[in-house]
Each structure stands twice: as C-alpha cells, then as structure tokens.
Amino acid sequence: MSTATFPVSFGRAGGGSIAPARRPGGVRFVALPPLALYVHLPWCIAKCPYCDFNSHAWRGDAAGPPEDTYVDALVADLERALPAVWGRKVSSVFLGGGTPSLFAPASIDRLLSAVRARLPLAADAEITMEANPGTFELARFEGFRAAGVNRLSIGVQSFDPRFLSALGRVHGADEARAAAAAAVTLFDEVNLDLMFGLPGQSLDEALADVDAALAFGTTHLSCYQLTLEPNTLFHSHPPVLPDDDALDAMQTAVADRLASAGYERYEVSAYSRPGHRCRHNLNYWRFGDYLGIGAGAHAKVSMPDRVVRELRAKQPADYMARALAGDAVAETHEVGADELPFEFMLNALRLAEGVPSTMYAERTGLPLASIARELERATAKGLLDPDPATLRATPLGQRFLNELVGVFLRDAPATGKERTP
C-alpha cells in the first residue's frame, strides 16, 4: 500500500494548498483536536541492527552533526508550517531520533527557544527528549534540563552486557545504570526503554532487566518485544529469537511484575505510575494532531473539513537544503473518509481503557454511525467491548489486536510511524 503524493503542501505561506473536490460524506470538525509537536534529530553514533526509524550513523568529522545548520533548517521548517496551525496551543513537544542527546545543550536551548517564540506552548507543556546512555554526561543532562526539557526518555533496552552486545548498542551496562541514576535526580519525569524477547533470552533474564529498571524508581517504563522490521540488518540476517510460547510468557510476566510494583499498563507497551502517563504519546493514541519537523518526520493536521498528512524529506542533507530553501515536505496526502476509521482505531484501540465513543466523531470529523457495521462485526467476534459508551478492546481483542484493527481497514494506506516511549 502506498501513500499518495501531491505537488503542493497544505497551508504553505505565499503558496497554494490542496483543495480537491469534497467527497460525499466528507469530514467536518466542530472543534479541532489537540496539537503536539514532534522534532526529529536523525543522527546516531551507530545504526542499531533492529532499528527501522529514519536514523543515520554520523560519519563526518569528530565535530559531529552539523548542529547549527540543522537547527536553522528546523526553525525554517516550523515557520513554513505555521499557517496551518495558527493560534492553536501546543500541549507537548517530543525530541526524537536518532539520538537527540548527541546535540549540545546549547543547540537544544536554541531550538526550544525558537519553538516558544513561534508557537503558543502550554504553560505546563510536556517536553520530552530521547537520550542514549552512550552519550551520558552529567553536565550535558543538566544543560538539557536548563534548556527546558522536563521529561527524559532513555534508550536502555537491557542492563545485561550480553544482550546489549547482541543488539548492537553503543553503551554498556554500567553506562545505562549511571544514566538512569542521574536522570532521576535531575528530572521529575523519566522513561526507560526496555526490550524483551532478545536473542537467546530466557524468561528469568527478561525479568531481571525489569527488576533492574524498577530499582531506579522512574515514573514510566516502555517495554517492547523485539520485532524484526523490514529494511533492518536483523530482518536480512535474523537472529534466533525465543518462540511464540516463550514470548507470550515473557509479555505476561513483565506486565505482572510491573503491576505488582505499582505501574499501570495503559497502552500495549507503556507502563506508568499513576498520574505519569506520557501526554505526547497519549495524543497520538487518541488521534490528536501533531506537527512533525525534521528529516523524515511525519505530520498529521486537521482542518475544518479535512485531515492532511505530510512527510519531510528523509536524507538529512536533502532535508536541510529543502527546508532552508522554503519547503522540506516530500509528500502530502489528504486522508480520505474511507481511511480515517482504520487510522483512528489503529491508535485508540492500543489503549487499555480505550476511548469514549464520542471521541471518534471529535477526532475524525465523521459520525459514529459511519462505522456501525464494523463495530457490530468486531463486537460479534468478541474483540470489542459491547459497551456503547466506549471503544475498547476486550482481553481477547488485546491479544489479537491486529485482527481487531483489521476489521476497520478499508484499503487505507500505512500511517506514519513515530516513536512512542
């Protein structure tokens, strides 16, 4: 399935905009969804063999990525996007990658200052930054906090040297522990990323990683099953992974261990202490809007009568050149009314508590009656909760989430993939 490409982007300052004929039964919003900002910083020290995100190993000189030019490009990209969201408050900012912590605190400070000067940021906005333990320095973390970052997400993946090596991580177990310990002293909100189902991993070893993470008392944990994604080294040269029965046992045991420690599983892979859910990711899962700037970033923005997705140029050099020239958007797609049910459910049904049924019309601009047949079918299969006030997967639906979401598929294109720690 491919994403349609149009020659112009929406809301371009001084330029045209997409204005195709309205389809019968097109969308109509009473109020626009909440808005977030995603910023992609694409460089890493090395490309991990399992990673399918738009990340690029830095192969330049010792000075590292061209930070000043890239921040200039991000600011230019943001300014080009402003007409489409003029006056809308931004509730959260997420700096993802790549490895954003490769950038100097001064560069992050300049970036966030530029964001504040151009967007009405909520007073209590959540500002998350991804960090790699391999780039840990205390003064660096202090600098990120001073720049305005108030939530840190650390890509630990494992505390076991054997598995870190198998995953191609550039940090060691001691660095992971040092980074986690420092983070909780500097930031009120800290997430640790963990993976399970690693090459040769046993159930006890998966739980040992969870116990190591729990020792730091962070407010949030993301626990993902390692999957072999297309266009990765692991996909072309797959390692031997635990079998399906072992993976199911790990998933259940991890969830049970975290529940006993006071963490609620509010999404497929996300666990938090009460009151500490990731607001930025909740906006994704509730089908909110988001600007996406940076190389390969995706955006989804609702207008009064349509929903538009954008994709920025993926290669960093190409992105910088295009952004500084006035338009970094490589693809633009108006999401059709036939695609919106699948896109909404793909996100909302990941949440353990689901969403209120009224949110469907609020976030898609379509009446709930437009998916009555699909709702009946999913409920009859035992995959969807029969409560008409809520759109929520049953325990069976959570287990077979792909089948549940597939009920709402109407030849919709694949949606943009963003990080969700």
N, C-alpha and C positions, 0 to 999 in steps of 0.2 A: 504494500500500500504506500502511495507516495503523497507528498504534500504539494498542493497546487502552488504555483508561483505566479505572482502578478508583477507588472513592471514598476509600480509605484507603491509607496508605503502610505499608511494612514496618517492623517494629521501632519503632514510634512509642512514645516514653516515655509511659506512662499511658494508652495507647490501644490500638486493635485492630491486627490485622495481616492480611495476605492469607492465607487458608487454604482455597483451593479444593480440591476433591477431586483426589487424585493421579491422573494419567493412567496408563494401562497403559504400562509401560516407562519410568517417570519417572526423573529423575536421582537419583544417590546418590553423595555425595562421601566418600572415605576421609579426605582431608585437604583443607582449603580452600586456594584459590590465594593467591599473594602479593597484598598490598594496597598501593595507592598513593592519593594524594590529589591531586585537581585542583581549583584555585581559579580561578574566572572573575571578572575585573575588566573590565567591559564597555565602558568609555568610551575614545574615541579623540579626537584633535584634529579629525579629519575622517574620514568613511567612504570607504574606497577603492572605486573602481568595480568591482573584481573580487571583493571580499570578501563571502562568504556566511556568515561567522560571526556570532554574536549580539553585534554591536558597535554602539555608538551614539555619534554625534558629540556632544561636550559643547556644549550651547547655553545654559548657565547663565551666571552672572556670572563675573568674572575669577578668582574664588577656585577655580574648577574643580569637580570632582566632590565630592559630599558624603562625604568620606572617612570621617569618624568614624562616621556613621550606617551607612555600608556595611560597615565593619569590624565594628561591633556586630551587623549582620544576619548576616554570615558566621559569627561566633562562635556566634550563636543557632542558625543552620542546622546547624553542625557538632555542637553539643550534642544537637540533636534526632536526628541520625543515629547517635550513639554506640552505642546499644543493639544495633544490627545488626552492629557490628564489635568488640564489647567484647573487649579483651585481644589483638587482632590487631596485630602490629607493622606499621608503615608504612615502606616502603622508599624512597619518593621523594615529593616534593611538586613540583607544577608550577603556577606562577602565570601564567595565560594570559589572553588578552583578544581584542578590545580592546587597550589599551596599558597594561599594569600599571605601566610606568615613569612614567606620569602621577601616580601616587600618591607621596606624600612618603616618604622612607626611614623616618620615624618611624611612619607608618601600616603599612608593611610589617613593621617590627620588632614592632609591637603584634600584628599578625595572626599572625606566625610564633611569637611567644611564647605566644599563645593556643593555637595548634596543639600546641606542645610540652607545654603543661600538660594537654592533654586526650587526646592520642594517644601511644602508645609509639613514638616515632620512632627508627628505627635509628641507631646511633651514627655510621655513615658515610652517612646518608641523602643522596641527591642532591636538591638544592633548586634548581630552575630558575626563572628569571624571564625573561619576554619583555620586550624593550626596543625602543623606536623611536629611531633616531638623531636624530629631530627633538626629542626630549626630553633629549638628552645634556647633562650637566654632570658634570665630574669628581667634584665633591663629592657629587653625587647617587649616582653609581656606587659611590663609597667607602661611602656610607651603606647602600646595599643589601648590600654585602659584609659590613659590620659587623652588619647585621640577621640574617645567616645564609644569605643567598643564596650558593651556591657554584658555580652554573653560569648563565651569561648567554646568552640566545638573541636575537640582534639581527636585526630585520627589514630588511635592507639592500635586497633584491630586485634592485638593479642599482647599478653605480657610474657609469653613463652618465647625464648630466643629461637627455638627450632621452628616455630610457626612463623615468626617474623621473617626468618630467612626464606622459608618456603613461599611467602607472599611477596618477596622482593622489597620489603620495607627498608628504608634507609636508616631507621633508628633502631636502637637496641632496647632491651627490656628496662635497663636502668634509666635510659633517657625517657622512656614512657612514664615511668614512676615519678621521675623528677618533674616532668612537665605537668602531670596531673596534680602533684602535691603543690606546686607553685600556683597553678591556676586557681585552685580553691581558696587560696589565701588572697588572691587579687580580684576575683570575680565572684559576684553573688550567684550567677548562673553559669554552670559548666556542664557540657555534654561530653561523654566519652563514647567514641565509636568502637564497637567490638564486632568481630565476625565469629561465626561458628560453622561447623561442617568443613573444617580445613583439611588439607591433605594429611591423611593418617591420624586425624584427631579422634580421641575417644570421648565418651560422654563425661568422664571424670575430668578430662583435660579442658573441655569446654566450660564446665562449671568452675574449674579453678580460675579461668580468666574472669568469669563473672564475679567470683569472690574477691579477686584482686582489685577489680574495679570498684566494688562496693566498699572496700576499705577506705576509699578517699571521700566517701560521702557526697558525691556530686549530686546535683539536682536532677540530672537527666542522663539516661543511657540509651543508646541506639544499638540494638543487637540484630545484625543481619546474617542471614545464611549466605555463604559464599556461593555465587552462581557463575557459570561460565558464559559470559556475554559474547556475542559476535564481535569481530574486529578487535579481539584481545589476544595476547600471547597464550593465555590459558585455553582459549577456545580452539586455537590451532594446534596446541600441544597440551592437551588436557592432563592435569594431574589425577591421581587416583583419589577420589573423594569417598566419604562414608556413604553407605547405601541408604535408600529411602527410609527404611525402618529406623536406622540409626539417626537419621536427620530428624524424623518425627519425634523420636525420644529426646533428642537434644532441644528441639524447639519447646517441647512441653516442660522439660526440666529447667531450662533457662527461665521461662515465664514463671514457673512455680517458685524458683529461688528468688527472683526479683520481687514477686508478690509478697513473699514472706518477709522481705526486707523493707516493705512499705512503698514499693514502686508500682504505680498503676500502669497497666498496658493499655494505652489509649489509642494506639494505632498498630498496624501489623508488626512493625519493628521498633516502635518508640515506647519508652517507659519513663515515667517521671514521678517525682514526689508530688503530692497534692499541691496544686497551685503553681506548678513549674513546667507546664507543657510549653513546647516551642510554639510561640504565636505565629511566627513566619510560616512554619510548615502547616499549622492548622489552617492558615489562609489558603494554602494550596489545596488541602484536602476538602475544604468547604467551598471550593471552586471560586475563590476570590480572584481579583485581578492582580497582575504584577507586571511592572516594567522589568525588562531584562537588558542590561547593558554589559558590554564586554564581548570578547571573542567567542563566538558560538552560543551566546546567550539567547534564550527564548523569552518572549513576552506574550502575555495574554491581556488584552484590554477590551472592556465592554464599552460600547457606545449606546445611546438611547435605543437604537434599532438594530444593532449587530454586535458580534463578537469577532475580534481580529487577533490573529496570532502573527508574530514576527520571529524571524531567525536572523541573528547577526552573522556576518562573515566569520568563518571558523579559524582560519590561519591568523595568528597574531599580527604578522607583518601586514597582511591584506586588511585585516580589521583596522589597524591603526591608520593606514593610508586612507581607507574609505571614510572612517569616522572624521578624521581631520579635514577631509575634502567635503564633508557635509552629509554623508549618508552611509552608514555601515550596514544597513539592512540588506540581507541577501535574498530573503524570501518573505513574502507576505501572503497570508491565507485568511480569507473570511470564513469563519466556522459556520457551516450550514446548520439549519434547524434539524436536519436529519442526523447530524454528527453530535450535537450537544448532549442528548441523553446518555450516550456512551461515555463521553468525556466527563460529565458530571458524576456518573456512577463509578467510573474508574477511580475517582478520587474519594468521594464521600463514603463509599462502602468499605474503605480501608479503616475507617474509624470504628472503634469497638462500640461506641454508643450510637453510631450513625449520625444522622442529622434530622431536624424536623422536616416533615413533608413539605411545609410551606417554603423551605429554602430552595426547593427545586425551581419554582417559578421565580423566586427572587434572584437566583444566580444564573438561570438560563434564559429568562425572558419568555419562557414557554409555559403553558398551563400544565398542571399535573395530569390532566385528562389525556394529554398527548402521548403518555406512556402507559395508559391504563392496561392495554393488552400485555405489555411486557411485565408490569407489576403482578398481574394475575398469574402469568406463567411462572415467574420466579417464586411467588408465594406457594403455588401448587407443587413445585419441586421441593419445597421445604427449605429453600435457600434464603428467603427474605421474610423478615418478621411480619406477621399479618396485621400488626397494629397500624391503622391508617394514619396515625399522627406522626409516625416515624419511618424513615427509610433506613433500615438497619439489617445487616446480615445476621442470620441465625448462626448458632455454633456450627451447623453443617455448612452454611454459606461461607463462614470464615475459613473453614477448612478447604473448601472448593471455590475460592474467591474468583478464580479465572472463569469458571463456568458461570457463576452468578453474573459477573460483569458482562460476559459474552451475550447474555440474554438481551442486553440493550444495544448491541452492536448492529449498526445499520450501514455497513461499508464505510465506517469512519476512518480517517487517516490516523496514523500513530501520533500521539501528542508529544510535545517537547519534554525532555527528561531533565529535571533539575535535582540537585541534591536535597535530601530531606533528613538531616541529622537533628 
